[in-house]
Amino acid sequence: MRLRLGLALLMLLLSASPGRPADAPATGAGLFRMDVMGVITDPQTGVPLVFLRAREDKRELFLAVGRFEAQAIALALQGMRVPRPQTHDLMLEALHRLQARVLRAVIVELRQGTYLASLVLDAGGRELVLDARPSDAIALALREESSICAAEVAFIHPSTPEASP
């Protein structure tokens, strides 16, 4: 009973969320499977960047992230566990207990200098698409060992470490 109530609450909260950015692809054509190559530091600004490379054609994206998000992604890349759960570990545990899992993270587009992302979940056989910060979507997808994708439009204004904020 508690599990059903929790899942119903999760569904209600997720359905009330703002959802994905307009016209954001969550599946299908125009998505490129990405590999997280690492977390680096912008040589000019010192800002942490997540370095992504497309499997198909090797195009690259560099996403500026916060220090804590960079650490969460780096830990997931290295398969390291910390003694106490961090925010992304806690979120993933809550999703699992509510019978939901991360299907994929999608870098949707670059809008006004900011990358937008969606997190696609399977919640009891129902696919849910949530608006998410790219760093959070990536950190959760890495922990779940789910795919990370980028939409074609995310490459329109390619990012480089030199061009990052």
Order of alpha helices (4+ residues) and beta strands (2+ residues): alpha-beta-beta-beta-alpha-alpha-beta-beta-beta-alpha-beta
